[in-house]
Amino acid sequence: MIKILITGSNGQVGAELIRIIRSSIDAEILCTDITQRTVEGDGISFEYLDVKSRELTEKIFEKFKPDQVYHLASILSASGEKDPYLAYSVNLTGTVNVLNACVKYNVDKVFVPSTIGVFGPDAPKENAPVRHSSIPTTMYGITKAAAEMLFQYYFDKYGLDVRSLRYPGLISYRVPPTAGTTDYAVDMIRHAAKNAPYICYLKEDTPLPMMYMQDAMEATIKYMHADSKNLTIRTAYNVMSYTLTPEMLYDSIKKFKPNFEVRYNPDFRQKIAESWPYSLDISDSKRDWGFSFRYDIDKTVEDMLANL
Ligand SMILES: NC(=O)c1ccc[n+]([C@@H]2O[C@H](COP(=O)([O-])OP(=O)(O)OC[C@H]3O[C@@H](n4cnc5c(N)ncnc54)[C@H](O)[C@@H]3O)[C@@H](O)[C@H]2O)c1
């Protein structure tokens, strides 16, 4: 049985990742976060961990001795613009603390999600490549772009098997997202499920890459199982399923909820969304570790509405 440590386990991704790890791997799991939550089940425990503290991070690693780490603790794009220093501290200092602890305590593999936020407005809008020279405009994107370089550095210098996927906007129903720019998609479907009208903070024709959480988690586990020798990219791989605009999502929801209504009232997140690509080049992910997905827009909406 392998030992898996998860940071930021109480978030939107953590809630789903725990489930898929439990259903696919025989593992003892230590969940950690700065918020308290009782995690139920055999072989799962919880400890408080603020990844900004190097001392506490090392203490937890020393005690648990994980074989694998999923480092999810992060401050996302919209929250990062409200408190850029916090985003810097959690996303960079926190990530360095976790990577250092992985080296010190001989962790076999560590997964750290990256994001489409690493792209800036000068990146190609269509099929944005894995390697790019664009400059992100948010603190979230800047910290994540720098973190991607750290993954390459820790791989080259220490031989640490760091793995990363640039997630697009993730659509899921278990834990509501709190602080991203793509969260409108989840919010809109949640309102539709309650038969309530929705006011969208992005313009109706704003295209962004998206993915259903189930596909993102299956891809993550498949990628973590991939043979290290086949991985030609040590910064982060692109993944996505479809390009979505608020209007496209509205049209899909109407197929299941014909009376649903949406109004548009763009806020500061519009500018962030406009700085990101519409779609990503996923050919490296397909070639190196067999990336695939199952959910299109309608299937995503149908499954979300069935589960909310
Ligand atoms: N959700 C998405 O659509 C999306 C898209 C792209 C990338 N990602 C990436 O996936 C990862 C997880 O994101 P998420 O959606 O679960 O975010 P989230 O905001 O839902 O969860 C993040 C968790 O980190 C915890 N946290 C914050 N500061 C911390 C600290 N100092 N120490 C320890 N824990 C701390 C929070 O309490 C929270 O539970 C992040 O790296 C994020 O950049 C998410």
The ligand as a MOL file (V3000), in Angstrom:
LIG
                    3D

  0  0  0     0  0            999 V3000
M  V30 BEGIN CTAB
M  V30 COUNTS 44 48 0 0 0
M  V30 BEGIN ATOM
M  V30 1 N -10.5730 24.5740 -10.1950 0
M  V30 2 C -10.1420 24.8850 -11.4090 0
M  V30 3 O -10.9320 25.1720 -12.3280 0
M  V30 4 C -8.6640 24.8820 -11.6840 0
M  V30 5 C -8.2380 25.2090 -12.9790 0
M  V30 6 C -6.8710 25.2300 -13.2530 0
M  V30 7 C -5.9770 24.8560 -12.2660 0
M  V30 8 N -6.4170 24.5310 -11.0130 0 CHG=1
M  V30 9 C -5.4040 24.1980 -10.0150 0
M  V30 10 O -5.7920 23.0770 -9.2540 0
M  V30 11 C -5.2840 23.2060 -7.9120 0
M  V30 12 C -6.4210 23.0510 -6.9250 0
M  V30 13 O -7.3840 24.0500 -7.1940 0
M  V30 14 P -8.8500 24.0120 -6.5690 0
M  V30 15 O -9.7860 24.3730 -7.6600 0
M  V30 16 O -9.0660 22.8150 -5.7720 0 CHG=-1
M  V30 17 O -8.7230 25.3010 -5.6280 0
M  V30 18 P -9.5790 25.6260 -4.3160 0
M  V30 19 O -9.4630 27.0830 -4.0620 0
M  V30 20 O -10.9510 25.0380 -4.4350 0
M  V30 21 O -8.7790 24.8050 -3.2100 0
M  V30 22 C -7.5080 25.1760 -2.7730 0
M  V30 23 C -7.3260 24.6760 -1.3640 0
M  V30 24 O -6.0580 25.1690 -0.9160 0
M  V30 25 C -6.2180 25.5210 0.4560 0
M  V30 26 N -5.1850 26.4820 0.8270 0
M  V30 27 C -5.1400 27.8180 0.5860 0
M  V30 28 N -4.0420 28.3540 1.1460 0
M  V30 29 C -3.3750 27.3370 1.7340 0
M  V30 30 C -2.1640 27.2430 2.4760 0
M  V30 31 N -1.4390 28.3440 2.7630 0
M  V30 32 N -1.7550 26.0220 2.9130 0
M  V30 33 C -2.5030 24.9140 2.6650 0
M  V30 34 N -3.6670 24.9460 2.0170 0
M  V30 35 C -4.0950 26.1440 1.5350 0
M  V30 36 C -7.6330 26.1040 0.5450 0
M  V30 37 O -8.1190 26.0690 1.8830 0
M  V30 38 C -8.4080 25.1890 -0.3980 0
M  V30 39 O -9.0050 24.1180 0.2810 0
M  V30 40 C -4.5920 24.5760 -7.8460 0
M  V30 41 O -3.2190 24.4050 -8.0500 0
M  V30 42 C -5.1880 25.3200 -9.0210 0
M  V30 43 O -4.3100 26.2820 -9.5140 0
M  V30 44 C -7.7480 24.5310 -10.6990 0
M  V30 END ATOM
M  V30 BEGIN BOND
M  V30 1 1 1 2
M  V30 2 2 2 3
M  V30 3 1 2 4
M  V30 4 1 4 5
M  V30 5 2 4 44
M  V30 6 2 5 6
M  V30 7 1 6 7
M  V30 8 2 7 8
M  V30 9 1 8 9
M  V30 10 1 8 44
M  V30 11 1 9 10
M  V30 12 1 9 42
M  V30 13 1 10 11
M  V30 14 1 11 12
M  V30 15 1 11 40
M  V30 16 1 12 13
M  V30 17 1 13 14
M  V30 18 2 14 15
M  V30 19 1 14 16
M  V30 20 1 14 17
M  V30 21 1 17 18
M  V30 22 2 18 19
M  V30 23 1 18 20
M  V30 24 1 18 21
M  V30 25 1 21 22
M  V30 26 1 22 23
M  V30 27 1 23 24
M  V30 28 1 23 38
M  V30 29 1 24 25
M  V30 30 1 25 26
M  V30 31 1 25 36
M  V30 32 1 26 27
M  V30 33 1 26 35
M  V30 34 2 27 28
M  V30 35 1 28 29
M  V30 36 1 29 30
M  V30 37 2 29 35
M  V30 38 1 30 31
M  V30 39 2 30 32
M  V30 40 1 32 33
M  V30 41 2 33 34
M  V30 42 1 34 35
M  V30 43 1 36 37
M  V30 44 1 36 38
M  V30 45 1 38 39
M  V30 46 1 40 41
M  V30 47 1 40 42
M  V30 48 1 42 43
M  V30 END BOND
M  V30 END CTAB
M  END
